[in-house]
Each structure stands twice: as structure tokens, then as C-alpha cells.
Amino acid sequence: MTETYDFTQVVDLRGDNTRKWGDDATVLPMDLADMDFLVAPAIQKELLAKVQTGFYSYQTVPDQYFAAVTNWFKQRHGVTIPADWQIFASGIRPTVNAIIRELTQPGDKIIVQKPGYSMVALAATDRKLVQTDLVYDAEQLTYQLDDERLAQQLADPKVKLMILCNPHNPTGKVWTKDEITTIVQLCTENDVVLLSDEAHGDLTFNDGGYFSALAVPKALRSSVVAVVSPSKAFNLAALQAATVIVPDDQLRADVALALKNYALSEPNLLAVAGTIAAYQAGAAWLDQLLVYLRANRQEVAHFLDHNIPTIKWVPTAGTTMMWLDISALNTDAEAFRSFLIKEVGLKVTAGNTFGANQFIRLAIGCPQATLDEGLRRLQRGVVRFLQQRRTNKWASLLS
């Protein structure tokens, strides 16, 4: 009989050194991708057992780790990933940074999406970022890839690397098989390495799941470097555990050297145990989590439709965040974010962070009670924002 997991428990993490919650009891944080759920019991059990040994020595990565990754992706996503394609890495963000530094040189160009995750800009300070805009249809509330524009950009010989978030952060777009195949093919034809960050791959709400860049035909895989991790789906971000998967032998050697040079190839005490436990014993927990998150998504969509119609959800199928179009408020997202914090104590992520100043990102990986409170605060914030605007307008006319 399958165990039933509880996702309704509200835990106060203020004062616990968590980046998301901090110490301010007046602010409800719904900005970061951390989830507010207790980690799966099977993972807690293995981590506790590791700590209770009383030995905190240097760690190695056993064959069991790579087998767990292989089995998970075969069973969950239908993708075959041999153990010898895999390299352990200490966290996704430092890994992306190391790969950028190793595979490109100062002055080289790197293609990223707009909107896109800002960590790339922080890592590529002396490289030139080339933005390939996702085409937004404000009527249909959809994003599409501009294939022709991307092909032109990749043809530039100074472009050495393309970074893709799959599924996409911040929009939540789950790339289709055709889109991923097109991207990989264009990269291969132009001798550009595709670095595919697939940390959100287990958090999808469509029927087919996500299509990994590793699932393209064999002839196209030579350009692919994929980074996967249980950190997002299993709420294990602080374990700093990731797996870099590289089918091509020479490219894998280059990536392995980068990780070694940046001291990212050795695990901390809990990284291996947590990853193995997640992939070997976490499937049932994750299945129930996805059901709970789907209900949260539906609640947000219903609430916006009936209570805040000026804000529109872009209905994509991935991640624990929801990408909200606030263009009808006719304001800058960062200004609106600051207003929400000051007036109603709600913290969201401004789209300015991702190059999209008419959007906000709302994290919904939380108990329903927390979500309900967040939505009420958002509603109050919008009402006060519009009231203040009308007051300022009349004051201006009367002055």
C-alpha cells in the first residue's frame, strides 16, 4: 500500500538561516524556487543515518550514485544515460559558471534566452551575452521560439556556447520535442555547445513531461551538455548535488577538467546519500507532490480570474513558479514588487531580474494555507496600488 504524504503542514522557517524566509515576520516570501514542504521521509531517513555515523570525512561518489541517475531517467523520462556519460558536480550554479569559464574565452559570445535566469549574466562577466528573445503573444499568453533568429545568431563564429533552461525559468515553458531537436541541430551544425540546465525536468504538469536534450537522435548529441539534479523536485537545494551528463568523450573530458579546476567534483557529506535516496525511493512522494502542485496552480488561476483579472497567468506547464503578466497595471515590475512588500508584506520576484519588466514570478510550492494568504495579500496589494494611482492622479489634476 502506497504511503500518503502530507503537504499541508505549515512550518515557520524564519530565523532558521534560510535564504527565502529570513527573519521578518511581516513578510510572506513567495519569490524563490525553494518549496515549503518537508522533504520526503525516505530522504530524511538516509540523511539522518549519514549524520548519525559521527564520521564527517571527505566523500567519494560510488557507482550506486550513477546507477540511481541512470535508472531514474530511464524509468521516469525514457532516456538512456550510461554511467560513463555522468560526472558528479557540486551544485548547478557553480557548475554552469565553471563550464562557461572552461569552454569559452573572454570576448566569446554566449546565447541565452530573454526572459532568462540571471545567474548566467553573473558568470559571464567578460563574455558577450547574445539574447534570443522568446516571442510573447499577449493575446494567447504563450511564448514561442524564433527559429530563424536563433539560426542567424548561431551562425556567428564568435558564438561558442548556448545556455538553455529546460523547462524554462522563469516562464515555466516546457519545450516541445520539435523545439529541442531544432535547437540541438542548429547548435551541432554551427559547432556550438548546448548547455541544457534541466533541474526543473521532474516538475511538469503536461501529459508528456519534458523532452531532454539528451533524447535527441544520436548523431546530434555531440554538442550537448546537460545538468540534472534532484534539488528542485525534491527540495534539496542546500545539498549542492548535480550530475553533468555529456555523451561526447572529448567534451566530457573538457567539462570534467572544468569541474576539477573549480573544486566542484567532490561531494559534501549529504549530497550522494540525498541524491540516491531521492532517485531510488522518492517517486511516490514526487507523484503526490505533483498532484498537490497542480491543485495550487488551478487555485491561482481561478483566483486571478475571479478576483484580480488585471493580472494574467501565462499558462505554461513546468516548474513550481507561475509567470504573471501585470502589463494591465501599467507599471514597472520592480516598482510593483517593492510596493507589495511595503504595503501588504508579500515578496514576489520582479520580471526585471529576467529582462521582462511587465511580469512577476510567484512561487507556489507551498501548503494551500500559505498560498491562500499570499493570494489575499496580492489582491489587497493590487487594490491599494490602483487606489493610490487614482489618488495621485486627482492630486496632480488639482495641483
Stockholm file with secondary structure:
# STOCKHOLM 1.0

chainA/1-399         MTETYDFTQVVDLRGDNTRKWGDDATVLPMDLADMDFLVAPAIQKELLAKVQTGFYSYQTVPDQYFAAVTNWFKQRHGVTIPADWQIFASGIRPTVNAIIRELTQPGDKIIVQKPGYSMVALAATDRKLVQTDLVYDAEQLTYQLDDERLAQQLADPKVKLMILCNPHNPTGKVWTKDEITTIVQLCTENDVVLLSDEAHGDLTFNDGGYFSALAVPKALRSSVVAVVSPSKAFNLAALQAATVIVPDDQLRADVALALKNYALSEPNLLAVAGTIAAYQAGAAWLDQLLVYLRANRQEVAHFLDHNIPTIKWVPTAGTTMMWLDISALNTDAEAFRSFLIKEVGLKVTAGNTFGANQFIRLAIGCPQATLDEGLRRLQRGVVRFLQQRRTNKWASLLS
#=GR chainA/1-399 SS CCCCCCCCCCCCCTTTTCTTTCSCTTCEECCSSCCCSCCCHHHHHHHHHHHHTCCCCCCCCCHHHHHHHHHHHHHHHCCCCCGGGEEEESCHHHHHHHHHHHHCCTTCEEEEEESCCTHHHHHCTTSEEEEEECEEETTTTEEECCHHHHHHHHTSTTEEEEEEESSCTTTCCCCCHHHHHHHHHHHHHTTCEEEEECTTTTCBCSSSCCCCGGGSCGGGGGGEEEEECSTTTTTCGGGCCEEEECCSHHHHHHHHHHHHHTTCSSCCTTHHHHHHHHHHHCHHHHHHHHHHHHHHHHHHHHHHHHHCTTSEECCCCBSSEEEEECGGGCSCHHHHHHHHHHHHCEECEEGGGGTCTTEEEEECCSCHHHHHHHHHHHHHHHHHHHHHHHHHHHHHHHC
#=GC SS_cons         CCCCCCCCCCCCCTTTTCTTTCSCTTCEECCSSCCCSCCCHHHHHHHHHHHHTCCCCCCCCCHHHHHHHHHHHHHHHCCCCCGGGEEEESCHHHHHHHHHHHHCCTTCEEEEEESCCTHHHHHCTTSEEEEEECEEETTTTEEECCHHHHHHHHTSTTEEEEEEESSCTTTCCCCCHHHHHHHHHHHHHTTCEEEEECTTTTCBCSSSCCCCGGGSCGGGGGGEEEEECSTTTTTCGGGCCEEEECCSHHHHHHHHHHHHHTTCSSCCTTHHHHHHHHHHHCHHHHHHHHHHHHHHHHHHHHHHHHHCTTSEECCCCBSSEEEEECGGGCSCHHHHHHHHHHHHCEECEEGGGGTCTTEEEEECCSCHHHHHHHHHHHHHHHHHHHHHHHHHHHHHHHC
//
